[in-house]
Amino acid sequence: MKQFPVFVPAESGHIAAMVTVPDSEPRGIVISLAGTGRHPSIGSTMCMHLSQRVVEHGLASVRLDYAGVGDSPGLVPEWMLSDVEAAASQARAVLVVAMDALGVDHFAAVGTCYGSRVAMSLVSEPSCVGAVCLAPPVLVHGGLSRVGRQVGGRAFLSSLRSSAAFGRVAGPVRRALRPRKPAAQVVAAFAQLDHTRIAFLYGKEPQQDHYSRRAHEVLDASLALLPPELRERFELQMLPWGPLSTFDVLSPEDQGEVMDVVLPLVRAAFDDAETVPG
């Protein structure tokens, strides 16, 4: 196994990434995509663990710091699940450089939370064979919950709830803003199941992984619109470890168990691509 850093040009200056290569010629590359926050290494703990494990299966890996994070310069004013286009563009740029350097034609994406939305944005690439999404947020959330998270204003929300006017409109507002449909990245990703495999993984305490009864209903409804042969290329697993959205703080044993689920899914995606004629 060999590792080497790469610095890919970007609007912010560059994107820092780390490429891990097996001793043999790689059959493909896996891009791992972190959630938001500060991480002790390029990418995240999940990305580092994955990079060391995929080489056992003859695959290379690449992990990156988004612009404004870690070793990548820039500024991120806010993180929004509804807008991952900048991060997806950075990931594509890193993939182009890594795939060209290694001479590989296919990639799979593995992402956690925010990173899973980025992964779903990459499956439209013809060279993508699969995406494994840990704790993927699948629902569109209303503006009220978004304001509450951005402002972080418990005092504001508390005073608002105590007003008589809010009491009269709270029910209708909650119903109107309740997450009702899958996010655009989810819908777009399902449309790519003709050439890629997709897996959603949720952990213990699934509510912390953005999974709920409503998320289950929305996923079922979205998949029901697809022909059976495409539905078979999607997999949903509920794992006994987690929550996966906080992978970095799981015990080393639990992190290893999660990787033991992720790796066969990644390997199966490449195996499937190699058996497709042409």
Secondary structure, DSSP 8 states (H G I E B T S, - for coil): -EEEEEEEEETTEEEEEEEEE-SS--S-EEEEE--SS--SSSS-HHHHHHHHHHGGGT-EEEEE--TTSTTS----S---TT--HHHHHHHHHHHHHHHHHHT---EEEEEETHHHHHHHHHTTSTTEEEEEEES---B---HHHHHHHHH--HHHHHHHHHSHHHHHHHHHHHHHHS--SB-HHHHHHHTTTTT-EEEEEE-SSGGGGT--HHHHHHHHHHHHTS-HHHHTTEEEEE-SS--GGGGGGS-HHHHHHHHHHHHHHHHHHHHHHHHS--
